[in-house]
Structure formats: C-alpha cells, structure tokens
Amino acid sequence: MAAKRGKLRTLVTLVTTVGPIVYKFYKKQQAKKSINNPK
C-alpha cells in the first residue's frame, strides 16, 4: 500500500511538472494549425 501511495505521488509530481509544458506545446501547435488553416 505504501509503495502504491509513493507511486501515485510520483505520478502527481510528474503530471504537475510536465503537464504545463505539454499544455503550452499543445496550445502552440493548435495556434500554428489555425494560422495555416484559416476557417
């Protein structure tokens, strides 16, 4: 059980660290797409 909790904490840390970076990159890609493909 303790190991599971530790793994969960690691996952949460990973998400909070990598999440914003991935989100920023995704937003940038979306912006690029909308520029290339005007509706």
CHARMM internal coordinates of N, CA and C (Angstrom, degrees):
IC EDIT
DIST 1 N 1 CA 1.4618
DIST 1 CA 1 C 1.5373
ANGL 1 N 1 CA 1 C 110.37
DIST 1 C 2 N 1.3300
ANGL 1 CA 1 C 2 N 115.37
DIHE 1 N 1 CA 1 C 2 N -43.02
DIST 2 N 2 CA 1.4698
ANGL 1 C 2 N 2 CA 120.06
DIHE 1 CA 1 C 2 N 2 CA -179.18
DIST 2 CA 2 C 1.5325
ANGL 2 N 2 CA 2 C 110.53
DIHE 1 C 2 N 2 CA 2 C -62.86
DIST 2 C 3 N 1.3407
ANGL 2 CA 2 C 3 N 115.17
DIHE 2 N 2 CA 2 C 3 N -39.21
DIST 3 N 3 CA 1.4581
ANGL 2 C 3 N 3 CA 119.76
DIHE 2 CA 2 C 3 N 3 CA 179.61
DIST 3 CA 3 C 1.5273
ANGL 3 N 3 CA 3 C 110.37
DIHE 2 C 3 N 3 CA 3 C -64.74
DIST 3 C 4 N 1.3251
ANGL 3 CA 3 C 4 N 115.40
DIHE 3 N 3 CA 3 C 4 N -38.62
DIST 4 N 4 CA 1.4593
ANGL 3 C 4 N 4 CA 120.48
DIHE 3 CA 3 C 4 N 4 CA 179.82
DIST 4 CA 4 C 1.5288
ANGL 4 N 4 CA 4 C 110.26
DIHE 3 C 4 N 4 CA 4 C -63.37
DIST 4 C 5 N 1.3164
ANGL 4 CA 4 C 5 N 115.61
DIHE 4 N 4 CA 4 C 5 N -42.74
DIST 5 N 5 CA 1.4625
ANGL 4 C 5 N 5 CA 120.43
DIHE 4 CA 4 C 5 N 5 CA 179.75
DIST 5 CA 5 C 1.5325
ANGL 5 N 5 CA 5 C 110.58
DIHE 4 C 5 N 5 CA 5 C -63.44
DIST 5 C 6 N 1.3416
ANGL 5 CA 5 C 6 N 115.09
DIHE 5 N 5 CA 5 C 6 N -40.15
DIST 6 N 6 CA 1.4618
ANGL 5 C 6 N 6 CA 120.16
DIHE 5 CA 5 C 6 N 6 CA 178.82
DIST 6 CA 6 C 1.5198
ANGL 6 N 6 CA 6 C 110.99
DIHE 5 C 6 N 6 CA 6 C -63.44
DIST 6 C 7 N 1.3339
ANGL 6 CA 6 C 7 N 115.73
DIHE 6 N 6 CA 6 C 7 N -40.97
DIST 7 N 7 CA 1.4568
ANGL 6 C 7 N 7 CA 121.14
DIHE 6 CA 6 C 7 N 7 CA 179.53
DIST 7 CA 7 C 1.5229
ANGL 7 N 7 CA 7 C 110.16
DIHE 6 C 7 N 7 CA 7 C -64.52
DIST 7 C 8 N 1.3194
ANGL 7 CA 7 C 8 N 115.25
DIHE 7 N 7 CA 7 C 8 N -41.21
DIST 8 N 8 CA 1.4655
ANGL 7 C 8 N 8 CA 120.36
DIHE 7 CA 7 C 8 N 8 CA -179.99
DIST 8 CA 8 C 1.5239
ANGL 8 N 8 CA 8 C 109.90
DIHE 7 C 8 N 8 CA 8 C -62.93
DIST 8 C 9 N 1.3253
ANGL 8 CA 8 C 9 N 115.78
DIHE 8 N 8 CA 8 C 9 N -43.12
DIST 9 N 9 CA 1.4740
ANGL 8 C 9 N 9 CA 120.22
DIHE 8 CA 8 C 9 N 9 CA 179.36
DIST 9 CA 9 C 1.5221
ANGL 9 N 9 CA 9 C 110.66
DIHE 8 C 9 N 9 CA 9 C -62.39
DIST 9 C 10 N 1.3416
ANGL 9 CA 9 C 10 N 115.77
DIHE 9 N 9 CA 9 C 10 N -39.93
DIST 10 N 10 CA 1.4627
ANGL 9 C 10 N 10 CA 120.43
DIHE 9 CA 9 C 10 N 10 CA 178.21
DIST 10 CA 10 C 1.5199
ANGL 10 N 10 CA 10 C 110.00
DIHE 9 C 10 N 10 CA 10 C -63.06
DIST 10 C 11 N 1.3259
ANGL 10 CA 10 C 11 N 115.74
DIHE 10 N 10 CA 10 C 11 N -41.87
DIST 11 N 11 CA 1.4589
ANGL 10 C 11 N 11 CA 121.31
DIHE 10 CA 10 C 11 N 11 CA 179.63
DIST 11 CA 11 C 1.5193
ANGL 11 N 11 CA 11 C 110.41
DIHE 10 C 11 N 11 CA 11 C -62.76
DIST 11 C 12 N 1.3277
ANGL 11 CA 11 C 12 N 116.35
DIHE 11 N 11 CA 11 C 12 N -44.90
DIST 12 N 12 CA 1.4661
ANGL 11 C 12 N 12 CA 121.19
DIHE 11 CA 11 C 12 N 12 CA 179.49
DIST 12 CA 12 C 1.5264
ANGL 12 N 12 CA 12 C 110.27
DIHE 11 C 12 N 12 CA 12 C -61.47
DIST 12 C 13 N 1.3249
ANGL 12 CA 12 C 13 N 115.93
DIHE 12 N 12 CA 12 C 13 N -43.38
DIST 13 N 13 CA 1.4688
ANGL 12 C 13 N 13 CA 120.47
DIHE 12 CA 12 C 13 N 13 CA 178.86
DIST 13 CA 13 C 1.5186
ANGL 13 N 13 CA 13 C 110.40
DIHE 12 C 13 N 13 CA 13 C -61.93
DIST 13 C 14 N 1.3228
ANGL 13 CA 13 C 14 N 115.68
DIHE 13 N 13 CA 13 C 14 N -42.60
DIST 14 N 14 CA 1.4570
ANGL 13 C 14 N 14 CA 121.19
DIHE 13 CA 13 C 14 N 14 CA 179.95
DIST 14 CA 14 C 1.5242
ANGL 14 N 14 CA 14 C 110.40
DIHE 13 C 14 N 14 CA 14 C -62.27
DIST 14 C 15 N 1.3251
ANGL 14 CA 14 C 15 N 116.24
DIHE 14 N 14 CA 14 C 15 N -45.82
DIST 15 N 15 CA 1.4687
ANGL 14 C 15 N 15 CA 121.48
DIHE 14 CA 14 C 15 N 15 CA -178.65
DIST 15 CA 15 C 1.5297
ANGL 15 N 15 CA 15 C 110.64
DIHE 14 C 15 N 15 CA 15 C -62.86
DIST 15 C 16 N 1.3329
ANGL 15 CA 15 C 16 N 116.12
DIHE 15 N 15 CA 15 C 16 N -45.18
DIST 16 N 16 CA 1.4691
ANGL 15 C 16 N 16 CA 119.77
DIHE 15 CA 15 C 16 N 16 CA -177.74
DIST 16 CA 16 C 1.5276
ANGL 16 N 16 CA 16 C 111.71
DIHE 15 C 16 N 16 CA 16 C -69.53
DIST 16 C 17 N 1.3347
ANGL 16 CA 16 C 17 N 116.48
DIHE 16 N 16 CA 16 C 17 N -24.92
DIST 17 N 17 CA 1.4650
ANGL 16 C 17 N 17 CA 119.89
DIHE 16 CA 16 C 17 N 17 CA 179.98
DIST 17 CA 17 C 1.5228
ANGL 17 N 17 CA 17 C 111.04
DIHE 16 C 17 N 17 CA 17 C -85.91
DIST 17 C 18 N 1.3252
ANGL 17 CA 17 C 18 N 116.29
DIHE 17 N 17 CA 17 C 18 N -48.22
DIST 18 N 18 CA 1.4622
ANGL 17 C 18 N 18 CA 121.58
DIHE 17 CA 17 C 18 N 18 CA -175.49
DIST 18 CA 18 C 1.5313
ANGL 18 N 18 CA 18 C 111.21
DIHE 17 C 18 N 18 CA 18 C -83.67
DIST 18 C 19 N 1.3206
ANGL 18 CA 18 C 19 N 116.38
DIHE 18 N 18 CA 18 C 19 N -31.73
DIST 19 N 19 CA 1.4579
ANGL 18 C 19 N 19 CA 122.04
DIHE 18 CA 18 C 19 N 19 CA -177.03
DIST 19 CA 19 C 1.5182
ANGL 19 N 19 CA 19 C 114.82
DIHE 18 C 19 N 19 CA 19 C -47.01
DIST 19 C 20 N 1.3363
ANGL 19 CA 19 C 20 N 118.16
DIHE 19 N 19 CA 19 C 20 N -57.86
DIST 20 N 20 CA 1.4617
ANGL 19 C 20 N 20 CA 120.41
DIHE 19 CA 19 C 20 N 20 CA -178.88
DIST 20 CA 20 C 1.5246
ANGL 20 N 20 CA 20 C 113.64
DIHE 19 C 20 N 20 CA 20 C -59.46
DIST 20 C 21 N 1.3348
ANGL 20 CA 20 C 21 N 116.61
DIHE 20 N 20 CA 20 C 21 N -35.45
DIST 21 N 21 CA 1.4634
ANGL 20 C 21 N 21 CA 121.10
DIHE 20 CA 20 C 21 N 21 CA 179.92
DIST 21 CA 21 C 1.5253
ANGL 21 N 21 CA 21 C 109.69
DIHE 20 C 21 N 21 CA 21 C -66.17
DIST 21 C 22 N 1.3311
ANGL 21 CA 21 C 22 N 115.11
DIHE 21 N 21 CA 21 C 22 N -47.22
DIST 22 N 22 CA 1.4648
ANGL 21 C 22 N 22 CA 120.91
DIHE 21 CA 21 C 22 N 22 CA 179.73
DIST 22 CA 22 C 1.5259
ANGL 22 N 22 CA 22 C 109.66
DIHE 21 C 22 N 22 CA 22 C -63.23
DIST 22 C 23 N 1.3316
ANGL 22 CA 22 C 23 N 116.31
DIHE 22 N 22 CA 22 C 23 N -42.18
DIST 23 N 23 CA 1.4646
ANGL 22 C 23 N 23 CA 121.67
DIHE 22 CA 22 C 23 N 23 CA -179.33
DIST 23 CA 23 C 1.5253
ANGL 23 N 23 CA 23 C 110.56
DIHE 22 C 23 N 23 CA 23 C -61.85
DIST 23 C 24 N 1.3296
ANGL 23 CA 23 C 24 N 116.09
DIHE 23 N 23 CA 23 C 24 N -44.55
DIST 24 N 24 CA 1.4642
ANGL 23 C 24 N 24 CA 121.07
DIHE 23 CA 23 C 24 N 24 CA 179.84
DIST 24 CA 24 C 1.5228
ANGL 24 N 24 CA 24 C 110.24
DIHE 23 C 24 N 24 CA 24 C -62.38
DIST 24 C 25 N 1.3425
ANGL 24 CA 24 C 25 N 115.70
DIHE 24 N 24 CA 24 C 25 N -44.51
DIST 25 N 25 CA 1.4623
ANGL 24 C 25 N 25 CA 121.53
DIHE 24 CA 24 C 25 N 25 CA 179.67
DIST 25 CA 25 C 1.5248
ANGL 25 N 25 CA 25 C 110.32
DIHE 24 C 25 N 25 CA 25 C -62.48
DIST 25 C 26 N 1.3463
ANGL 25 CA 25 C 26 N 116.38
DIHE 25 N 25 CA 25 C 26 N -43.51
DIST 26 N 26 CA 1.4552
ANGL 25 C 26 N 26 CA 122.12
DIHE 25 CA 25 C 26 N 26 CA 179.63
DIST 26 CA 26 C 1.5210
ANGL 26 N 26 CA 26 C 110.62
DIHE 25 C 26 N 26 CA 26 C -61.54
DIST 26 C 27 N 1.3285
ANGL 26 CA 26 C 27 N 116.18
DIHE 26 N 26 CA 26 C 27 N -44.77
DIST 27 N 27 CA 1.4638
ANGL 26 C 27 N 27 CA 121.35
DIHE 26 CA 26 C 27 N 27 CA 179.53
DIST 27 CA 27 C 1.5236
ANGL 27 N 27 CA 27 C 110.32
DIHE 26 C 27 N 27 CA 27 C -61.62
DIST 27 C 28 N 1.3248
ANGL 27 CA 27 C 28 N 116.42
DIHE 27 N 27 CA 27 C 28 N -39.92
DIST 28 N 28 CA 1.4604
ANGL 27 C 28 N 28 CA 121.39
DIHE 27 CA 27 C 28 N 28 CA 179.86
DIST 28 CA 28 C 1.5252
ANGL 28 N 28 CA 28 C 110.01
DIHE 27 C 28 N 28 CA 28 C -64.12
DIST 28 C 29 N 1.3430
ANGL 28 CA 28 C 29 N 115.87
DIHE 28 N 28 CA 28 C 29 N -42.33
DIST 29 N 29 CA 1.4570
ANGL 28 C 29 N 29 CA 121.01
DIHE 28 CA 28 C 29 N 29 CA 179.24
DIST 29 CA 29 C 1.5290
ANGL 29 N 29 CA 29 C 110.53
DIHE 28 C 29 N 29 CA 29 C -64.21
DIST 29 C 30 N 1.3333
ANGL 29 CA 29 C 30 N 116.39
DIHE 29 N 29 CA 29 C 30 N -41.49
DIST 30 N 30 CA 1.4628
ANGL 29 C 30 N 30 CA 121.49
DIHE 29 CA 29 C 30 N 30 CA 179.22
DIST 30 CA 30 C 1.5283
ANGL 30 N 30 CA 30 C 110.19
DIHE 29 C 30 N 30 CA 30 C -62.89
DIST 30 C 31 N 1.3233
ANGL 30 CA 30 C 31 N 116.42
DIHE 30 N 30 CA 30 C 31 N -42.21
DIST 31 N 31 CA 1.4627
ANGL 30 C 31 N 31 CA 121.51
DIHE 30 CA 30 C 31 N 31 CA 179.56
DIST 31 CA 31 C 1.5275
ANGL 31 N 31 CA 31 C 110.13
DIHE 30 C 31 N 31 CA 31 C -63.20
DIST 31 C 32 N 1.3296
ANGL 31 CA 31 C 32 N 115.78
DIHE 31 N 31 CA 31 C 32 N -41.51
DIST 32 N 32 CA 1.4600
ANGL 31 C 32 N 32 CA 121.38
DIHE 31 CA 31 C 32 N 32 CA 179.16
DIST 32 CA 32 C 1.5228
ANGL 32 N 32 CA 32 C 110.30
DIHE 31 C 32 N 32 CA 32 C -62.01
DIST 32 C 33 N 1.3311
ANGL 32 CA 32 C 33 N 115.77
DIHE 32 N 32 CA 32 C 33 N -43.04
DIST 33 N 33 CA 1.4641
ANGL 32 C 33 N 33 CA 121.80
DIHE 32 CA 32 C 33 N 33 CA -179.91
DIST 33 CA 33 C 1.5180
ANGL 33 N 33 CA 33 C 110.80
DIHE 32 C 33 N 33 CA 33 C -62.30
DIST 33 C 34 N 1.3320
ANGL 33 CA 33 C 34 N 116.67
DIHE 33 N 33 CA 33 C 34 N -44.56
DIST 34 N 34 CA 1.4610
ANGL 33 C 34 N 34 CA 120.37
DIHE 33 CA 33 C 34 N 34 CA -177.11
DIST 34 CA 34 C 1.5281
ANGL 34 N 34 CA 34 C 110.98
DIHE 33 C 34 N 34 CA 34 C -67.13
DIST 34 C 35 N 1.3360
ANGL 34 CA 34 C 35 N 116.52
DIHE 34 N 34 CA 34 C 35 N -29.42
DIST 35 N 35 CA 1.4650
ANGL 34 C 35 N 35 CA 120.41
DIHE 34 CA 34 C 35 N 35 CA 177.34
DIST 35 CA 35 C 1.5296
ANGL 35 N 35 CA 35 C 109.46
DIHE 34 C 35 N 35 CA 35 C -72.32
DIST 35 C 36 N 1.3302
ANGL 35 CA 35 C 36 N 115.88
DIHE 35 N 35 CA 35 C 36 N -42.85
DIST 36 N 36 CA 1.4601
ANGL 35 C 36 N 36 CA 120.83
DIHE 35 CA 35 C 36 N 36 CA -178.36
DIST 36 CA 36 C 1.5214
ANGL 36 N 36 CA 36 C 112.15
DIHE 35 C 36 N 36 CA 36 C -71.22
DIST 36 C 37 N 1.3339
ANGL 36 CA 36 C 37 N 116.19
DIHE 36 N 36 CA 36 C 37 N -33.31
DIST 37 N 37 CA 1.4668
ANGL 36 C 37 N 37 CA 120.18
DIHE 36 CA 36 C 37 N 37 CA -177.79
DIST 37 CA 37 C 1.5267
ANGL 37 N 37 CA 37 C 110.47
DIHE 36 C 37 N 37 CA 37 C -120.12
DIST 37 C 38 N 1.3379
ANGL 37 CA 37 C 38 N 117.78
DIHE 37 N 37 CA 37 C 38 N 79.35
DIST 38 N 38 CA 1.4669
ANGL 37 C 38 N 38 CA 118.69
DIHE 37 CA 37 C 38 N 38 CA 178.93
DIST 38 CA 38 C 1.5162
ANGL 38 N 38 CA 38 C 110.77
DIHE 37 C 38 N 38 CA 38 C -68.86
DIST 38 C 39 N 1.3281
ANGL 38 CA 38 C 39 N 115.54
DIHE 38 N 38 CA 38 C 39 N 135.59
DIST 39 N 39 CA 1.4699
ANGL 38 C 39 N 39 CA 119.51
DIHE 38 CA 38 C 39 N 39 CA -178.21
DIST 39 CA 39 C 1.5291
ANGL 39 N 39 CA 39 C 109.42
DIHE 38 C 39 N 39 CA 39 C -84.78
END
COOR INIT
IC SEED 1 N 1 CA 1 C
IC BUILD
